[in-house]
Amino acid sequence: MFGPELPDDVIAKFEAEVGNPEWVTSSDVVPIGKFARDLTRQHHLDVSDAPEEFFKLCLDMGLSLSIAESVMRSVRQVR
């Protein structure tokens, strides 16, 4: 509805890493989640907000609900 509240460069980098969402499979979840965690650390994103924002971004990109949830869980691991 309102989209993810992430910096534009984070969104662009994540979209570039994911590529065409139609080609993303369950085997891509771990590397995509790791990349999202790395972006969270590199850009000093708020660790309490970042998981939900990446979840929204995944859905906005057209990724499946299960992949979006996996990415969200992965970003939650950032300390």
N, CA, C and O atoms as CSV, one atom per row, in Angstrom:
chain,resi,resn,atom,element,x,y,z
A,1,MET,N,N,0.821,-1.171,0.000
A,1,MET,CA,C,0.000,0.000,0.000
A,1,MET,C,C,0.877,1.251,0.000
A,1,MET,O,O,0.746,2.095,-0.887
A,2,PHE,N,N,1.771,1.381,0.985
A,2,PHE,CA,C,2.634,2.542,1.055
A,2,PHE,C,C,4.043,2.218,0.583
A,2,PHE,O,O,4.860,3.121,0.404
A,3,GLY,N,N,4.331,0.961,0.382
A,3,GLY,CA,C,5.657,0.563,-0.069
A,3,GLY,C,C,6.666,0.560,1.063
A,3,GLY,O,O,6.387,1.024,2.169
A,4,PRO,N,N,7.836,0.033,0.770
A,4,PRO,CA,C,8.872,-0.068,1.797
A,4,PRO,C,C,9.502,1.290,2.096
A,4,PRO,O,O,9.691,2.115,1.201
A,5,GLU,N,N,9.815,1.500,3.341
A,5,GLU,CA,C,10.530,2.712,3.743
A,5,GLU,C,C,12.005,2.361,3.881
A,5,GLU,O,O,12.531,2.187,4.980
A,6,LEU,N,N,12.653,2.265,2.723
A,6,LEU,CA,C,14.078,1.976,2.641
A,6,LEU,C,C,14.714,3.026,1.734
A,6,LEU,O,O,14.045,3.569,0.855
A,7,PRO,N,N,16.007,3.321,1.938
A,7,PRO,CA,C,16.672,4.257,1.040
A,7,PRO,C,C,16.620,3.760,-0.407
A,7,PRO,O,O,16.658,2.557,-0.664
A,8,ASP,N,N,16.533,4.693,-1.333
A,8,ASP,CA,C,16.432,4.338,-2.754
A,8,ASP,C,C,17.585,3.460,-3.216
A,8,ASP,O,O,17.383,2.538,-4.006
A,9,ASP,N,N,18.800,3.739,-2.731
A,9,ASP,CA,C,19.939,2.931,-3.175
A,9,ASP,C,C,19.866,1.510,-2.643
A,9,ASP,O,O,20.331,0.583,-3.306
A,10,VAL,N,N,19.291,1.318,-1.458
A,10,VAL,CA,C,19.105,-0.038,-0.918
A,10,VAL,C,C,18.104,-0.795,-1.781
A,10,VAL,O,O,18.321,-1.957,-2.123
A,11,ILE,N,N,17.013,-0.130,-2.128
A,11,ILE,CA,C,15.998,-0.760,-2.987
A,11,ILE,C,C,16.608,-1.136,-4.327
A,11,ILE,O,O,16.407,-2.248,-4.815
A,12,ALA,N,N,17.351,-0.214,-4.922
A,12,ALA,CA,C,17.962,-0.472,-6.237
A,12,ALA,C,C,18.941,-1.639,-6.173
A,12,ALA,O,O,18.936,-2.500,-7.053
A,13,LYS,N,N,19.781,-1.677,-5.140
A,13,LYS,CA,C,20.749,-2.768,-5.001
A,13,LYS,C,C,20.045,-4.107,-4.802
A,13,LYS,O,O,20.436,-5.113,-5.395
A,14,PHE,N,N,19.006,-4.118,-3.966
A,14,PHE,CA,C,18.281,-5.361,-3.707
A,14,PHE,C,C,17.597,-5.847,-4.976
A,14,PHE,O,O,17.661,-7.034,-5.298
A,15,GLU,N,N,16.940,-4.941,-5.701
A,15,GLU,CA,C,16.271,-5.324,-6.946
A,15,GLU,C,C,17.271,-5.847,-7.970
A,15,GLU,O,O,16.982,-6.803,-8.689
A,16,ALA,N,N,18.453,-5.220,-8.039
A,16,ALA,CA,C,19.478,-5.681,-8.978
A,16,ALA,C,C,19.979,-7.072,-8.607
A,16,ALA,O,O,20.223,-7.905,-9.481
A,17,GLU,N,N,20.131,-7.318,-7.315
A,17,GLU,CA,C,20.603,-8.633,-6.861
A,17,GLU,C,C,19.569,-9.720,-7.139
A,17,GLU,O,O,19.923,-10.819,-7.567
A,18,VAL,N,N,18.302,-9.421,-6.901
A,18,VAL,CA,C,17.235,-10.406,-7.093
A,18,VAL,C,C,17.021,-10.675,-8.577
A,18,VAL,O,O,16.821,-11.821,-8.979
A,19,GLY,N,N,17.062,-9.638,-9.382
A,19,GLY,CA,C,16.809,-9.804,-10.812
A,19,GLY,C,C,15.328,-9.984,-11.080
A,19,GLY,O,O,14.486,-9.420,-10.383
A,20,ASN,N,N,15.024,-10.761,-12.081
A,20,ASN,CA,C,13.634,-10.995,-12.473
A,20,ASN,C,C,12.958,-11.888,-11.424
A,20,ASN,O,O,13.350,-13.042,-11.250
A,21,PRO,N,N,11.944,-11.358,-10.724
A,21,PRO,CA,C,11.296,-12.145,-9.673
A,21,PRO,C,C,10.646,-13.433,-10.173
A,21,PRO,O,O,10.441,-14.365,-9.396
A,22,GLU,N,N,10.324,-13.489,-11.454
A,22,GLU,CA,C,9.715,-14.707,-12.005
A,22,GLU,C,C,10.675,-15.885,-11.970
A,22,GLU,O,O,10.244,-17.037,-11.997
A,23,TRP,N,N,11.973,-15.606,-11.911
A,23,TRP,CA,C,12.973,-16.661,-11.956
A,23,TRP,C,C,13.507,-17.039,-10.575
A,23,TRP,O,O,14.367,-17.912,-10.458
A,24,VAL,N,N,12.998,-16.383,-9.530
A,24,VAL,CA,C,13.464,-16.675,-8.166
A,24,VAL,C,C,12.786,-17.951,-7.663
A,24,VAL,O,O,11.567,-18.105,-7.750
A,25,THR,N,N,13.600,-18.850,-7.140
A,25,THR,CA,C,13.083,-20.106,-6.605
A,25,THR,C,C,13.474,-20.223,-5.135
A,25,THR,O,O,14.185,-19.373,-4.598
A,26,SER,N,N,13.009,-21.269,-4.507
A,26,SER,CA,C,13.318,-21.481,-3.091
A,26,SER,C,C,14.819,-21.639,-2.856
A,26,SER,O,O,15.298,-21.352,-1.759
A,27,SER,N,N,15.560,-22.083,-3.845
A,27,SER,CA,C,17.014,-22.222,-3.668
A,27,SER,C,C,17.715,-20.868,-3.640
A,27,SER,O,O,18.879,-20.787,-3.249
A,28,ASP,N,N,17.025,-19.808,-4.048
A,28,ASP,CA,C,17.597,-18.464,-4.035
A,28,ASP,C,C,17.376,-17.745,-2.707
A,28,ASP,O,O,17.944,-16.676,-2.483
A,29,VAL,N,N,16.567,-18.312,-1.835
A,29,VAL,CA,C,16.173,-17.626,-0.598
A,29,VAL,C,C,17.372,-17.319,0.291
A,29,VAL,O,O,17.483,-16.202,0.798
A,30,VAL,N,N,18.257,-18.265,0.491
A,30,VAL,CA,C,19.391,-18.053,1.398
A,30,VAL,C,C,20.294,-16.928,0.892
A,30,VAL,O,O,20.615,-16.029,1.669
A,31,PRO,N,N,20.718,-16.936,-0.369
A,31,PRO,CA,C,21.570,-15.831,-0.818
A,31,PRO,C,C,20.856,-14.475,-0.822
A,31,PRO,O,O,21.477,-13.454,-0.529
A,32,ILE,N,N,19.579,-14.455,-1.145
A,32,ILE,CA,C,18.829,-13.195,-1.132
A,32,ILE,C,C,18.701,-12.685,0.303
A,32,ILE,O,O,18.865,-11.490,0.551
A,33,GLY,N,N,18.413,-13.567,1.233
A,33,GLY,CA,C,18.316,-13.176,2.638
A,33,GLY,C,C,19.637,-12.665,3.176
A,33,GLY,O,O,19.673,-11.688,3.924
A,34,LYS,N,N,20.723,-13.321,2.799
A,34,LYS,CA,C,22.053,-12.879,3.230
A,34,LYS,C,C,22.342,-11.501,2.661
A,34,LYS,O,O,22.885,-10.648,3.364
A,35,PHE,N,N,21.995,-11.269,1.414
A,35,PHE,CA,C,22.224,-9.965,0.793
A,35,PHE,C,C,21.431,-8.882,1.516
A,35,PHE,O,O,21.944,-7.787,1.751
A,36,ALA,N,N,20.192,-9.180,1.868
A,36,ALA,CA,C,19.361,-8.216,2.599
A,36,ALA,C,C,19.970,-7.914,3.969
A,36,ALA,O,O,19.956,-6.766,4.413
A,37,ARG,N,N,20.500,-8.929,4.636
A,37,ARG,CA,C,21.177,-8.702,5.924
A,37,ARG,C,C,22.402,-7.812,5.743
A,37,ARG,O,O,22.645,-6.897,6.529
A,38,ASP,N,N,23.171,-8.100,4.689
A,38,ASP,CA,C,24.367,-7.297,4.412
A,38,ASP,C,C,23.990,-5.837,4.146
A,38,ASP,O,O,24.654,-4.926,4.640
A,39,LEU,N,N,22.933,-5.615,3.372
A,39,LEU,CA,C,22.481,-4.244,3.105
A,39,LEU,C,C,22.052,-3.557,4.401
A,39,LEU,O,O,22.322,-2.373,4.602
A,40,THR,N,N,21.391,-4.296,5.266
A,40,THR,CA,C,20.946,-3.742,6.540
A,40,THR,C,C,22.143,-3.262,7.354
A,40,THR,O,O,22.113,-2.184,7.948
A,41,ARG,N,N,23.188,-4.068,7.373
A,41,ARG,CA,C,24.390,-3.688,8.127
A,41,ARG,C,C,25.131,-2.530,7.454
A,41,ARG,O,O,25.500,-1.557,8.112
A,42,GLN,N,N,25.345,-2.640,6.147
A,42,GLN,CA,C,26.122,-1.629,5.416
A,42,GLN,C,C,25.487,-0.246,5.485
A,42,GLN,O,O,26.190,0.763,5.549
A,43,HIS,N,N,24.177,-0.203,5.471
A,43,HIS,CA,C,23.469,1.075,5.442
A,43,HIS,C,C,22.940,1.476,6.815
A,43,HIS,O,O,22.181,2.437,6.943
A,44,HIS,N,N,23.350,0.727,7.843
A,44,HIS,CA,C,22.978,1.034,9.227
A,44,HIS,C,C,21.471,1.249,9.369
A,44,HIS,O,O,21.011,2.212,9.982
A,45,LEU,N,N,20.708,0.297,8.771
A,45,LEU,CA,C,19.256,0.377,8.852
A,45,LEU,C,C,18.798,-0.014,10.248
A,45,LEU,O,O,19.458,-0.800,10.927
A,46,ASP,N,N,17.689,0.524,10.666
A,46,ASP,CA,C,17.107,0.207,11.967
A,46,ASP,C,C,16.711,-1.270,11.969
A,46,ASP,O,O,15.848,-1.692,11.200
A,47,VAL,N,N,17.352,-2.050,12.841
A,47,VAL,CA,C,17.119,-3.499,12.841
A,47,VAL,C,C,15.721,-3.880,13.307
A,47,VAL,O,O,15.286,-5.011,13.089
A,48,SER,N,N,15.016,-2.961,13.941
A,48,SER,CA,C,13.646,-3.281,14.336
A,48,SER,C,C,12.659,-3.042,13.195
A,48,SER,O,O,11.586,-3.645,13.173
A,49,ASP,N,N,13.008,-2.170,12.249
A,49,ASP,CA,C,12.124,-1.862,11.121
A,49,ASP,C,C,12.502,-2.585,9.829
A,49,ASP,O,O,11.630,-2.890,9.015
A,50,ALA,N,N,13.779,-2.859,9.637
A,50,ALA,CA,C,14.267,-3.402,8.373
A,50,ALA,C,C,13.586,-4.712,7.947
A,50,ALA,O,O,13.270,-4.860,6.766
A,51,PRO,N,N,13.348,-5.665,8.853
A,51,PRO,CA,C,12.719,-6.912,8.393
A,51,PRO,C,C,11.377,-6.682,7.697
A,51,PRO,O,O,11.124,-7.242,6.630
A,52,GLU,N,N,10.530,-5.867,8.295
A,52,GLU,CA,C,9.221,-5.600,7.697
A,52,GLU,C,C,9.348,-4.818,6.384
A,52,GLU,O,O,8.579,-5.036,5.448
A,53,GLU,N,N,10.316,-3.914,6.327
A,53,GLU,CA,C,10.490,-3.123,5.108
A,53,GLU,C,C,10.987,-3.992,3.952
A,53,GLU,O,O,10.561,-3.808,2.812
A,54,PHE,N,N,11.884,-4.938,4.238
A,54,PHE,CA,C,12.323,-5.869,3.189
A,54,PHE,C,C,11.174,-6.801,2.784
A,54,PHE,O,O,11.054,-7.171,1.616
A,55,PHE,N,N,10.339,-7.174,3.748
A,55,PHE,CA,C,9.159,-7.981,3.445
A,55,PHE,C,C,8.267,-7.236,2.439
A,55,PHE,O,O,7.843,-7.810,1.437
A,56,LYS,N,N,7.990,-5.960,2.714
A,56,LYS,CA,C,7.174,-5.146,1.800
A,56,LYS,C,C,7.831,-5.035,0.429
A,56,LYS,O,O,7.164,-5.140,-0.600
A,57,LEU,N,N,9.151,-4.821,0.425
A,57,LEU,CA,C,9.862,-4.693,-0.846
A,57,LEU,C,C,9.735,-5.972,-1.669
A,57,LEU,O,O,9.483,-5.917,-2.873
A,58,CYS,N,N,9.907,-7.104,-1.032
A,58,CYS,CA,C,9.784,-8.385,-1.733
A,58,CYS,C,C,8.401,-8.530,-2.370
A,58,CYS,O,O,8.281,-8.930,-3.528
A,59,LEU,N,N,7.367,-8.203,-1.609
A,59,LEU,CA,C,6.008,-8.310,-2.147
A,59,LEU,C,C,5.789,-7.319,-3.277
A,59,LEU,O,O,5.162,-7.654,-4.282
A,60,ASP,N,N,6.303,-6.093,-3.124
A,60,ASP,CA,C,6.178,-5.088,-4.186
A,60,ASP,C,C,6.871,-5.539,-5.467
A,60,ASP,O,O,6.437,-5.204,-6.570
A,61,MET,N,N,7.943,-6.295,-5.314
A,61,MET,CA,C,8.693,-6.780,-6.481
A,61,MET,C,C,8.001,-7.953,-7.158
A,61,MET,O,O,8.343,-8.314,-8.284
A,62,GLY,N,N,7.029,-8.549,-6.474
A,62,GLY,CA,C,6.336,-9.689,-7.050
A,62,GLY,C,C,6.856,-11.034,-6.587
A,62,GLY,O,O,6.505,-12.068,-7.154
A,63,LEU,N,N,7.691,-11.026,-5.558
A,63,LEU,CA,C,8.157,-12.297,-5.007
A,63,LEU,C,C,7.024,-12.936,-4.212
A,63,LEU,O,O,6.111,-12.251,-3.749
A,64,SER,N,N,7.093,-14.232,-4.061
A,64,SER,CA,C,6.030,-14.955,-3.357
A,64,SER,C,C,6.030,-14.609,-1.871
A,64,SER,O,O,7.024,-14.133,-1.324
A,65,LEU,N,N,4.895,-14.860,-1.240
A,65,LEU,CA,C,4.750,-14.613,0.189
A,65,LEU,C,C,5.768,-15.429,0.980
A,65,LEU,O,O,6.350,-14.922,1.939
A,66,SER,N,N,5.989,-16.669,0.596
A,66,SER,CA,C,6.928,-17.518,1.344
A,66,SER,C,C,8.361,-16.999,1.233
A,66,SER,O,O,9.110,-17.051,2.208
A,67,ILE,N,N,8.746,-16.505,0.073
A,67,ILE,CA,C,10.089,-15.953,-0.086
A,67,ILE,C,C,10.205,-14.650,0.705
A,67,ILE,O,O,11.218,-14.414,1.364
A,68,ALA,N,N,9.181,-13.808,0.644
A,68,ALA,CA,C,9.186,-12.553,1.402
A,68,ALA,C,C,9.316,-12.828,2.898
A,68,ALA,O,O,10.061,-12.139,3.594
A,69,GLU,N,N,8.598,-13.827,3.389
A,69,GLU,CA,C,8.689,-14.181,4.809
A,69,GLU,C,C,10.078,-14.705,5.162
A,69,GLU,O,O,10.599,-14.408,6.237
A,70,SER,N,N,10.670,-15.474,4.271
A,70,SER,CA,C,12.015,-15.997,4.517
A,70,SER,C,C,13.041,-14.872,4.582
A,70,SER,O,O,13.926,-14.881,5.437
A,71,VAL,N,N,12.921,-13.907,3.679
A,71,VAL,CA,C,13.835,-12.763,3.690
A,71,VAL,C,C,13.636,-11.964,4.986
A,71,VAL,O,O,14.608,-11.532,5.604
A,72,MET,N,N,12.408,-11.775,5.383
A,72,MET,CA,C,12.105,-11.046,6.615
A,72,MET,C,C,12.755,-11.756,7.815
A,72,MET,O,O,13.386,-11.110,8.651
A,73,ARG,N,N,12.602,-13.072,7.895
A,73,ARG,CA,C,13.197,-13.828,8.998
A,73,ARG,C,C,14.725,-13.708,8.974
A,73,ARG,O,O,15.371,-13.611,10.017
A,74,SER,N,N,15.275,-13.717,7.787
A,74,SER,CA,C,16.729,-13.592,7.646
A,74,SER,C,C,17.218,-12.240,8.162
A,74,SER,O,O,18.211,-12.173,8.886
A,75,VAL,N,N,16.527,-11.173,7.794
A,75,VAL,CA,C,16.936,-9.833,8.236
A,75,VAL,C,C,16.753,-9.682,9.736
A,75,VAL,O,O,17.480,-8.913,10.364
A,76,ARG,N,N,15.821,-10.378,10.315
A,76,ARG,CA,C,15.614,-10.332,11.779
A,76,ARG,C,C,16.837,-10.845,12.538
A,76,ARG,O,O,17.004,-10.542,13.719
A,77,GLN,N,N,17.679,-11.609,11.879
A,77,GLN,CA,C,18.868,-12.179,12.536
A,77,GLN,C,C,19.979,-11.161,12.729
A,77,GLN,O,O,20.952,-11.438,13.430
A,78,VAL,N,N,19.853,-9.979,12.118
A,78,VAL,CA,C,20.883,-8.946,12.250
A,78,VAL,C,C,20.888,-8.455,13.693
A,78,VAL,O,O,19.839,-8.166,14.270
A,79,ARG,N,N,22.066,-8.370,14.254
A,79,ARG,CA,C,22.213,-7.873,15.640
A,79,ARG,C,C,23.014,-6.605,15.643
A,79,ARG,O,O,23.252,-6.027,16.703
